[in-house]
């Protein structure tokens, strides 16, 4: 299945849970299958921390780059694209195409870097809802995802119950455990211990 990565641009500011505002933002996404006339067959796949919107298929110019859930999404597969219109959305704050720290801060003309605001799961889902509006999808037949993607599924059910018929959270929880928080802090400390850390000003060091 040959697929194409797309980019949706939004100029309406996105107010974040922490109080900051993204004045504009972009969301990278892919779609598989066809939205039916009633718009009732849409399935949103939410990815985990280090995955992306490239859920299934390959690109015409990169046949080795197979989507991370290709065994589940496609014709005749569990998420059957002959029946469902599947949307893979890259969350804001990611490094795989959506607006994040590597994107240009319109206020400075330079990459956001460490000035990029803290993003929550609720913020991610709020932006995804804007993407569905952009695609003309009022209600999801299903929202599905694992790990951090599963957290997004739970947030969808909490924030937009009227827009979700079926929610499938996989291998997830409503909040991080103390152990998980500690492991993530070890990772952050390892990055900051790098001699080339430069207080996160990587783009200025080029």
TAWOZI-V753343 format. One record per pair of residues at least 24 apart in sequence whose ideal C-beta (glycine too) atoms are under 7 Angstrom apart, sorted by the first residue. I is the first residue (numbers start at 1). GAP is how many residues later the second one is. Records with the same first field share a line. If there is no record, write none. Layout:
# TAWOZI-V753343
I->GAP  GAP
This chain:
# TAWOZI-V753343
1->55  56  73
2->55  56  58
3->27  29  53  54  56
4->26
5->25  48  49  92
6->24
7->90
8->123  126
10->120
14->112  113
16->101  103  107
17->103  105  106
18->99  100
20->97
22->77
23->83
24->82
25->67  74  102
26->72  73
27->62  63  65  71  100  104
28->25  62  68  69  70
29->24  58  59  60  61  102
30->24  25  58
31->54  55  56
32->24  25  41  49  54
33->48  51  52  53
34->51
35->50
39->97  98  99
40->101
41->42  43  44  100
42->43  45  95  98  99
43->36  41  42  43  44  97  98  99  101
44->43  45  84  96  99
45->24  41  42  43  99  100
46->97  99  103  106  107
47->98  102
48->98  99  100  101
49->98  99
52->38  42  44
53->35  36  37  43  44
54->34
55->33
84->57
87->48
89->39  42
91->33
92->27  31  32  35
93->26
111->92
113->87  88  90
114->86
121->30  31  34
122->33  37
124->28
125->27  30  31  34
129->31
138->25
139->24  26
140->24  25
141->24  25
142->24  26
143->24
144->24
145->24  25
146->24  25  26
147->24  25
